[in-house]
Amino acid sequence: AFVSDGFGVVHRKQASVYDVAQRLPHAAGALVRLEVESLRRATDDPERPYVVVLGGSKVSDKLGVIANLIEKADKLAIGGGMVFTFLKAQGHEVGRSLLEEDQVETVKGYLAKAAEKGVEIVLPVDVVVADEVSADAEAQVVAADAIPADKMGLDIGPRSRELFREAILGARTIAWNGPVGVFEIPAFAEGTRAVAQALVDSEGFSIVGGGDSAAAVRKLGFDEAAFGHISTGGGASLEFLEGKTLPGIAVLED
């Protein structure tokens, strides 16, 4: 018999994940079942309001997720390096912040689609900026529409933390994928800490997905048991949120 219990690879059609299950009696292990059951609470028929917090470096890493969630979520809160492409799409100066110029038009389309669907996009109203990504850099808070041309945004600011917290506390289902700042450096970790704390304080069901989010929870000292579910899936959990069919799951359900 074949038991699949590694969710992190079920999005790959590999021999050890897919072909073996076609040739032997097969079943999902406890970890895979827990992952699927938890993620389906945020994809099949989520208890509403359903809020998703997306962070991480690049919009291009999450294009499919954003497109899918505009059809499903009630609110999307955007942080991390990817937010600067959103701010640029709104016509704001982003200085030397991480920016994907080739995704600006795509993001404009997402903003328009969200408005059409009645999905609220929560973007930072203030940003923590510095000259460089360094523990020695002098951090300052500026308005999100007034980032100095010689600075880079490295975290969401205090007013934005409150906005994100308010969105999370008002939700019955929350999915979080990607830190909203450079959490490895204390000066730029407070946004990610605030998101994690809001999930802990929420009465809704929370899912922490993606390796960086899980790492942030651990590094910042949170009790993992305080969250509804911490995914071990990484790319697999992201593709699940995209609405993709995962070969390693499909073959077990066949």
TORKOL-4160 file (C-alpha; in steps of 0.2 Angstrom, whole numbers, padded with zeros to 4 digits, m for minus):
254
<pt num="1" X="0000" Y="0000" Z="0000"/>
<pt num="2" X="0005" Y="0018" Z="m0003"/>
<pt num="3" X="0002" Y="0032" Z="0009"/>
<pt num="4" X="0005" Y="0050" Z="0004"/>
<pt num="5" X="0009" Y="0061" Z="0019"/>
<pt num="6" X="0020" Y="0075" Z="0012"/>
<pt num="7" X="0008" Y="0089" Z="0006"/>
<pt num="8" X="0023" Y="0100" Z="0001"/>
<pt num="9" X="0025" Y="0090" Z="m0016"/>
<pt num="10" X="0007" Y="0086" Z="m0020"/>
<pt num="11" X="0007" Y="0099" Z="m0033"/>
<pt num="12" X="0020" Y="0090" Z="m0043"/>
<pt num="13" X="0016" Y="0076" Z="m0055"/>
<pt num="14" X="0031" Y="0066" Z="m0049"/>
<pt num="15" X="0033" Y="0047" Z="m0049"/>
<pt num="16" X="0034" Y="0046" Z="m0030"/>
<pt num="17" X="0019" Y="0057" Z="m0028"/>
<pt num="18" X="0008" Y="0052" Z="m0043"/>
<pt num="19" X="0013" Y="0036" Z="m0052"/>
<pt num="20" X="0015" Y="0025" Z="m0037"/>
<pt num="21" X="m0002" Y="0029" Z="m0032"/>
<pt num="22" X="m0009" Y="0023" Z="m0049"/>
<pt num="23" X="m0001" Y="0006" Z="m0046"/>
<pt num="24" X="m0003" Y="0002" Z="m0028"/>
<pt num="25" X="m0018" Y="0003" Z="m0016"/>
<pt num="26" X="m0016" Y="0021" Z="m0009"/>
<pt num="27" X="m0023" Y="0033" Z="0004"/>
<pt num="28" X="m0019" Y="0050" Z="0011"/>
<pt num="29" X="m0009" Y="0051" Z="0027"/>
<pt num="30" X="m0015" Y="0061" Z="0042"/>
<pt num="31" X="m0005" Y="0077" Z="0037"/>
<pt num="32" X="m0011" Y="0077" Z="0020"/>
<pt num="33" X="m0029" Y="0075" Z="0026"/>
<pt num="34" X="m0027" Y="0089" Z="0038"/>
<pt num="35" X="m0020" Y="0101" Z="0025"/>
<pt num="36" X="m0034" Y="0097" Z="0013"/>
<pt num="37" X="m0048" Y="0099" Z="0026"/>
<pt num="38" X="m0040" Y="0115" Z="0032"/>
<pt num="39" X="m0037" Y="0123" Z="0015"/>
<pt num="40" X="m0054" Y="0118" Z="0009"/>
<pt num="41" X="m0062" Y="0128" Z="0023"/>
<pt num="42" X="m0055" Y="0143" Z="0014"/>
<pt num="43" X="m0058" Y="0138" Z="m0004"/>
<pt num="44" X="m0074" Y="0128" Z="m0005"/>
<pt num="45" X="m0087" Y="0137" Z="0005"/>
<pt num="46" X="m0078" Y="0149" Z="0018"/>
<pt num="47" X="m0087" Y="0156" Z="0032"/>
<pt num="48" X="m0089" Y="0174" Z="0029"/>
<pt num="49" X="m0082" Y="0187" Z="0030"/>
<pt num="50" X="m0067" Y="0179" Z="0021"/>
<pt num="51" X="m0051" Y="0190" Z="0022"/>
<pt num="52" X="m0035" Y="0185" Z="0014"/>
<pt num="53" X="m0018" Y="0194" Z="0019"/>
<pt num="54" X="m0005" Y="0192" Z="0005"/>
<pt num="55" X="0013" Y="0197" Z="0007"/>
<pt num="56" X="0030" Y="0192" Z="0000"/>
<pt num="57" X="0041" Y="0199" Z="m0012"/>
<pt num="58" X="0033" Y="0198" Z="m0029"/>
<pt num="59" X="0016" Y="0200" Z="m0037"/>
<pt num="60" X="0021" Y="0188" Z="m0051"/>
<pt num="61" X="0023" Y="0174" Z="m0038"/>
<pt num="62" X="0004" Y="0176" Z="m0033"/>
<pt num="63" X="m0004" Y="0181" Z="m0050"/>
<pt num="64" X="m0015" Y="0166" Z="m0050"/>
<pt num="65" X="m0020" Y="0167" Z="m0031"/>
<pt num="66" X="m0025" Y="0186" Z="m0033"/>
<pt num="67" X="m0035" Y="0182" Z="m0048"/>
<pt num="68" X="m0044" Y="0168" Z="m0040"/>
<pt num="69" X="m0047" Y="0177" Z="m0023"/>
<pt num="70" X="m0055" Y="0192" Z="m0031"/>
<pt num="71" X="m0069" Y="0180" Z="m0036"/>
<pt num="72" X="m0070" Y="0172" Z="m0018"/>
<pt num="73" X="m0064" Y="0183" Z="m0004"/>
<pt num="74" X="m0072" Y="0198" Z="0004"/>
<pt num="75" X="m0056" Y="0208" Z="0007"/>
<pt num="76" X="m0038" Y="0206" Z="0001"/>
<pt num="77" X="m0025" Y="0215" Z="0012"/>
<pt num="78" X="m0009" Y="0217" Z="0002"/>
<pt num="79" X="0008" Y="0220" Z="0010"/>
<pt num="80" X="0026" Y="0215" Z="0008"/>
<pt num="81" X="0037" Y="0219" Z="m0007"/>
<pt num="82" X="0022" Y="0216" Z="m0019"/>
<pt num="83" X="0013" Y="0230" Z="m0012"/>
<pt num="84" X="0024" Y="0243" Z="m0021"/>
<pt num="85" X="0018" Y="0237" Z="m0038"/>
<pt num="86" X="0000" Y="0240" Z="m0032"/>
<pt num="87" X="0005" Y="0258" Z="m0025"/>
<pt num="88" X="0013" Y="0261" Z="m0042"/>
<pt num="89" X="m0003" Y="0256" Z="m0051"/>
<pt num="90" X="m0012" Y="0269" Z="m0041"/>
<pt num="91" X="0001" Y="0282" Z="m0048"/>
<pt num="92" X="0011" Y="0284" Z="m0032"/>
<pt num="93" X="0030" Y="0286" Z="m0030"/>
<pt num="94" X="0038" Y="0270" Z="m0023"/>
<pt num="95" X="0056" Y="0276" Z="m0023"/>
<pt num="96" X="0069" Y="0262" Z="m0023"/>
<pt num="97" X="0056" Y="0249" Z="m0016"/>
<pt num="98" X="0054" Y="0232" Z="m0024"/>
<pt num="99" X="0044" Y="0235" Z="m0040"/>
<pt num="100" X="0039" Y="0224" Z="m0055"/>
<pt num="101" X="0036" Y="0237" Z="m0068"/>
<pt num="102" X="0030" Y="0223" Z="m0080"/>
<pt num="103" X="0015" Y="0219" Z="m0068"/>
<pt num="104" X="0009" Y="0237" Z="m0066"/>
<pt num="105" X="m0005" Y="0235" Z="m0079"/>
<pt num="106" X="m0010" Y="0218" Z="m0073"/>
<pt num="107" X="m0012" Y="0225" Z="m0056"/>
<pt num="108" X="m0022" Y="0240" Z="m0062"/>
<pt num="109" X="m0034" Y="0226" Z="m0070"/>
<pt num="110" X="m0035" Y="0218" Z="m0053"/>
<pt num="111" X="m0040" Y="0234" Z="m0044"/>
<pt num="112" X="m0053" Y="0237" Z="m0057"/>
<pt num="113" X="m0060" Y="0219" Z="m0056"/>
<pt num="114" X="m0060" Y="0220" Z="m0037"/>
<pt num="115" X="m0070" Y="0236" Z="m0038"/>
<pt num="116" X="m0082" Y="0228" Z="m0050"/>
<pt num="117" X="m0084" Y="0213" Z="m0039"/>
<pt num="118" X="m0086" Y="0223" Z="m0023"/>
<pt num="119" X="m0070" Y="0215" Z="m0015"/>
<pt num="120" X="m0061" Y="0228" Z="m0004"/>
<pt num="121" X="m0042" Y="0229" Z="m0007"/>
<pt num="122" X="m0034" Y="0235" Z="0009"/>
<pt num="123" X="m0017" Y="0243" Z="0005"/>
<pt num="124" X="m0005" Y="0252" Z="0017"/>
<pt num="125" X="m0008" Y="0270" Z="0021"/>
<pt num="126" X="0009" Y="0272" Z="0028"/>
<pt num="127" X="0026" Y="0263" Z="0026"/>
<pt num="128" X="0042" Y="0260" Z="0035"/>
<pt num="129" X="0056" Y="0266" Z="0024"/>
<pt num="130" X="0075" Y="0266" Z="0025"/>
<pt num="131" X="0090" Y="0268" Z="0014"/>
<pt num="132" X="0094" Y="0250" Z="0013"/>
<pt num="133" X="0089" Y="0233" Z="0020"/>
<pt num="134" X="0100" Y="0233" Z="0035"/>
<pt num="135" X="0099" Y="0231" Z="0054"/>
<pt num="136" X="0109" Y="0247" Z="0055"/>
<pt num="137" X="0098" Y="0257" Z="0043"/>
<pt num="138" X="0088" Y="0272" Z="0050"/>
<pt num="139" X="0069" Y="0268" Z="0049"/>
<pt num="140" X="0056" Y="0281" Z="0047"/>
<pt num="141" X="0037" Y="0281" Z="0044"/>
<pt num="142" X="0030" Y="0290" Z="0029"/>
<pt num="143" X="0013" Y="0291" Z="0020"/>
<pt num="144" X="0011" Y="0277" Z="0007"/>
<pt num="145" X="0008" Y="0290" Z="m0006"/>
<pt num="146" X="0023" Y="0300" Z="m0001"/>
<pt num="147" X="0038" Y="0288" Z="m0002"/>
<pt num="148" X="0054" Y="0298" Z="m0005"/>
<pt num="149" X="0063" Y="0294" Z="m0021"/>
<pt num="150" X="0079" Y="0289" Z="m0012"/>
<pt num="151" X="0071" Y="0277" Z="0000"/>
<pt num="152" X="0064" Y="0259" Z="0000"/>
<pt num="153" X="0048" Y="0253" Z="0008"/>
<pt num="154" X="0052" Y="0238" Z="0020"/>
<pt num="155" X="0037" Y="0236" Z="0031"/>
<pt num="156" X="0019" Y="0243" Z="0033"/>
<pt num="157" X="0017" Y="0257" Z="0045"/>
<pt num="158" X="0008" Y="0259" Z="0062"/>
<pt num="159" X="m0009" Y="0265" Z="0054"/>
<pt num="160" X="m0008" Y="0251" Z="0041"/>
<pt num="161" X="m0006" Y="0238" Z="0055"/>
<pt num="162" X="m0022" Y="0244" Z="0063"/>
<pt num="163" X="m0031" Y="0243" Z="0046"/>
<pt num="164" X="m0025" Y="0225" Z="0043"/>
<pt num="165" X="m0029" Y="0221" Z="0061"/>
<pt num="166" X="m0047" Y="0228" Z="0059"/>
<pt num="167" X="m0049" Y="0218" Z="0043"/>
<pt num="168" X="m0043" Y="0202" Z="0051"/>
<pt num="169" X="m0054" Y="0204" Z="0067"/>
<pt num="170" X="m0069" Y="0207" Z="0057"/>
<pt num="171" X="m0067" Y="0190" Z="0048"/>
<pt num="172" X="m0074" Y="0173" Z="0051"/>
<pt num="173" X="m0061" Y="0165" Z="0039"/>
<pt num="174" X="m0043" Y="0172" Z="0037"/>
<pt num="175" X="m0029" Y="0165" Z="0026"/>
<pt num="176" X="m0012" Y="0173" Z="0027"/>
<pt num="177" X="0002" Y="0170" Z="0014"/>
<pt num="178" X="0018" Y="0180" Z="0015"/>
<pt num="179" X="0026" Y="0192" Z="0027"/>
<pt num="180" X="0021" Y="0210" Z="0025"/>
<pt num="181" X="0039" Y="0216" Z="0029"/>
<pt num="182" X="0057" Y="0211" Z="0031"/>
<pt num="183" X="0053" Y="0202" Z="0047"/>
<pt num="184" X="0071" Y="0195" Z="0049"/>
<pt num="185" X="0076" Y="0213" Z="0054"/>
<pt num="186" X="0068" Y="0219" Z="0070"/>
<pt num="187" X="0065" Y="0237" Z="0063"/>
<pt num="188" X="0054" Y="0230" Z="0049"/>
<pt num="189" X="0046" Y="0216" Z="0058"/>
<pt num="190" X="0031" Y="0225" Z="0067"/>
<pt num="191" X="0019" Y="0224" Z="0052"/>
<pt num="192" X="0021" Y="0205" Z="0051"/>
<pt num="193" X="0020" Y="0204" Z="0070"/>
<pt num="194" X="0004" Y="0214" Z="0070"/>
<pt num="195" X="m0004" Y="0202" Z="0057"/>
<pt num="196" X="0001" Y="0187" Z="0067"/>
<pt num="197" X="m0006" Y="0194" Z="0083"/>
<pt num="198" X="m0022" Y="0199" Z="0075"/>
<pt num="199" X="m0024" Y="0181" Z="0069"/>
<pt num="200" X="m0021" Y="0175" Z="0086"/>
<pt num="201" X="m0034" Y="0187" Z="0093"/>
<pt num="202" X="m0047" Y="0183" Z="0080"/>
<pt num="203" X="m0062" Y="0172" Z="0084"/>
<pt num="204" X="m0062" Y="0166" Z="0065"/>
<pt num="205" X="m0053" Y="0151" Z="0058"/>
<pt num="206" X="m0035" Y="0156" Z="0053"/>
<pt num="207" X="m0024" Y="0148" Z="0040"/>
<pt num="208" X="m0005" Y="0152" Z="0039"/>
<pt num="209" X="0001" Y="0146" Z="0023"/>
<pt num="210" X="0018" Y="0147" Z="0014"/>
<pt num="211" X="0035" Y="0143" Z="0022"/>
<pt num="212" X="0040" Y="0162" Z="0025"/>
<pt num="213" X="0024" Y="0165" Z="0035"/>
<pt num="214" X="0026" Y="0150" Z="0045"/>
<pt num="215" X="0045" Y="0155" Z="0048"/>
<pt num="216" X="0039" Y="0172" Z="0053"/>
<pt num="217" X="0027" Y="0165" Z="0066"/>
<pt num="218" X="0041" Y="0154" Z="0074"/>
<pt num="219" X="0054" Y="0168" Z="0073"/>
<pt num="220" X="0043" Y="0181" Z="0081"/>
<pt num="221" X="0039" Y="0169" Z="0095"/>
<pt num="222" X="0021" Y="0165" Z="0093"/>
<pt num="223" X="0013" Y="0149" Z="0099"/>
<pt num="224" X="0009" Y="0138" Z="0084"/>
<pt num="225" X="m0006" Y="0131" Z="0093"/>
<pt num="226" X="m0014" Y="0148" Z="0093"/>
<pt num="227" X="m0018" Y="0148" Z="0075"/>
<pt num="228" X="m0031" Y="0137" Z="0066"/>
<pt num="229" X="m0019" Y="0129" Z="0054"/>
<pt num="230" X="m0001" Y="0132" Z="0049"/>
<pt num="231" X="0002" Y="0124" Z="0032"/>
<pt num="232" X="0017" Y="0115" Z="0028"/>
<pt num="233" X="0013" Y="0115" Z="0010"/>
<pt num="234" X="0023" Y="0130" Z="0003"/>
<pt num="235" X="0020" Y="0131" Z="m0016"/>
<pt num="236" X="0007" Y="0117" Z="m0014"/>
<pt num="237" X="m0004" Y="0127" Z="m0002"/>
<pt num="238" X="m0002" Y="0143" Z="m0013"/>
<pt num="239" X="m0008" Y="0133" Z="m0029"/>
<pt num="240" X="m0023" Y="0126" Z="m0018"/>
<pt num="241" X="m0028" Y="0144" Z="m0014"/>
<pt num="242" X="m0027" Y="0147" Z="m0033"/>
<pt num="243" X="m0040" Y="0134" Z="m0036"/>
<pt num="244" X="m0028" Y="0123" Z="m0046"/>
<pt num="245" X="m0030" Y="0104" Z="m0046"/>
<pt num="246" X="m0016" Y="0096" Z="m0037"/>
<pt num="247" X="m0010" Y="0080" Z="m0045"/>
<pt num="248" X="m0005" Y="0072" Z="m0029"/>
<pt num="249" X="m0022" Y="0075" Z="m0021"/>
<pt num="250" X="m0032" Y="0071" Z="m0037"/>
<pt num="251" X="m0024" Y="0053" Z="m0039"/>
<pt num="252" X="m0028" Y="0049" Z="m0021"/>
<pt num="253" X="m0046" Y="0054" Z="m0023"/>
<pt num="254" X="m0048" Y="0045" Z="m0040"/>
